[in-house]
Amino acid sequence: MRKTFVVLAALMTAPVVAQAQKPVAETAAVEVTAKIDAIDRSARLITLTDKDGESETIYAGPEVKRFDELKVGDTVTFRYYESVAMVIRKPGDPTTPPPASDPKLVRGTGAKPSATMSKQDTATVTIKAIDSKIPAITVLTDDGRTLDFRVEDPKRLTGLKAGDKVEVTYTQAVLVSVK
C-alpha cells in the first residue's frame, strides 16, 4: 500500500507530458481500497489499513474540505489512472504543444467526501531506442533526460526508428471516494 500512496502523492509533483492530435494511447489504472482505522483530527492524520493488513498514515491537508466528515470505519477508495499518448511525426516537423496544465481538483458533492485530481502536459521527444522484445521505447527529452515507456501493443512500434520525433501526452488522475 505504501507504494500506491507514494504514486498518488507523486501526482502533484511528477513532471508529466501532455495532449496531442491523433494519439496512440496506452492507459493503466490501479485501485486501492483501505479502511480508516484512526483519525488524529488536530494533526489531520488518517491511518488507513488495506485488505492485506498493511497500514499507512497519511496527512490530509487543508484542501481536504470535508475532513471533519471522515469517521473510523469508513472505506476509502483510491483510483489512479495514468495514460501516455504518442503522435508520430517525421523529424523536423513543427510541433505546437499546449502549455503545461496545472493540477485540477474537482470536489464531489455526494453524501460522503470525494474528489478527483488530474494533471496533463505535452512534450516532443526524440526516440533514442526501441526494444520490440519487451516492447518498450526509450526517448530523449529536450532537457536531456532519458525516459523509458512500455508499449502494450508491439504493432505500435512498427515504422518507428531512432531519431524520429514523437509527441508524448502524459496524463495522471486520481479519484478518491469514501464509503
Residue pairs with C-beta under 8 A, 6 or more apart in sequence:
1 32
1 34
1 48
1 50
1 52
1 54
1 55
1 56
2 54
2 56
4 30
4 32
4 78
4 80
5 32
5 56
5 58
5 78
7 30
7 80
8 78
8 80
8 174
11 80
11 103
11 117
11 119
11 172
11 173
11 174
12 103
12 117
12 119
14 119
14 172
15 121
16 100
16 119
16 120
16 121
16 170
16 171
16 172
17 84
17 121
17 122
17 123
17 125
17 168
17 169
17 170
18 97
18 98
18 100
18 101
18 120
18 121
18 122
18 123
18 168
18 169
18 170
18 171
19 85
19 97
19 98
19 120
19 122
19 169
20 85
20 86
20 87
20 97
20 122
20 167
20 168
20 169
21 87
22 87
23 85
23 86
23 87
23 167
23 169
24 85
24 86
24 87
24 88
24 156
25 83
25 84
25 85
25 86
25 169
26 83
26 84
26 85
26 149
26 150
26 151
26 152
27 81
27 82
27 83
27 84
28 81
28 82
28 83
29 79
29 80
29 81
29 82
30 79
30 80
31 77
31 78
31 79
31 80
32 50
32 77
32 78
32 80
33 50
33 51
33 75
33 76
33 77
33 78
34 48
34 49
34 50
34 56
34 75
34 76
34 78
35 48
35 49
35 73
35 74
35 75
35 76
36 46
36 47
36 48
36 70
36 71
36 72
36 73
36 74
36 75
36 76
37 47
37 48
37 49
37 55
37 72
38 45
38 46
38 47
38 57
38 72
39 45
39 46
39 47
39 70
39 71
39 72
40 46
41 67
41 68
43 59
44 59
44 60
44 61
44 62
44 64
44 67
45 57
45 58
45 59
45 60
46 57
46 58
46 59
46 60
46 70
46 76
47 55
47 56
47 57
48 55
48 56
48 57
48 58
48 76
49 55
60 67
60 70
63 105
64 113
64 115
65 107
65 113
66 107
66 113
67 113
69 112
69 113
69 178
70 113
70 178
74 112
74 178
74 179
75 178
75 179
76 176
76 177
76 178
76 179
77 175
77 176
77 177
77 178
77 179
78 174
78 175
78 176
79 174
79 175
79 176
79 177
80 172
80 173
80 174
81 171
81 172
81 173
81 174
81 175
82 170
82 171
82 172
83 169
83 170
83 171
83 172
84 149
84 168
84 169
84 170
84 171
85 168
85 169
85 171
86 156
86 166
86 167
86 168
86 169
87 166
87 167
87 169
88 159
88 160
88 164
88 166
89 95
89 124
89 164
89 165
89 166
89 167
90 164
90 165
91 163
91 164
91 165
92 165
93 165
95 124
95 165
95 167
97 122
97 123
97 124
97 167
98 122
100 121
100 122
101 119
101 120
101 121
102 119
103 117
103 118
103 119
104 117
104 118
104 119
105 115
105 116
105 117
106 115
106 116
106 117
107 114
107 115
108 114
108 115
108 116
108 177
112 177
112 178
112 179
113 176
113 177
113 178
114 175
114 176
114 177
114 178
115 175
115 176
116 173
116 174
116 175
116 176
117 173
117 174
118 171
118 172
118 173
118 174
119 171
119 172
119 173
120 169
120 170
120 171
120 172
121 169
121 170
122 167
122 168
122 169
123 141
123 142
123 167
123 168
123 170
124 142
124 165
124 166
124 167
124 168
125 139
125 140
125 141
125 142
125 147
125 165
125 166
125 167
125 168
126 139
126 140
126 163
126 164
126 165
126 166
127 137
127 138
127 139
127 140
127 160
127 161
127 162
127 163
127 164
127 165
127 166
128 138
128 139
128 140
128 146
128 162
129 137
129 138
129 162
130 136
130 137
130 138
130 157
130 160
130 161
130 162
131 137
131 138
132 154
132 157
134 150
134 151
135 150
135 151
135 153
135 154
135 157
136 148
136 149
136 150
136 151
137 148
137 149
137 151
137 157
137 160
137 166
138 146
138 147
138 148
139 146
139 147
139 148
139 149
139 166
139 168
140 146
141 147
149 168
151 157
160 166
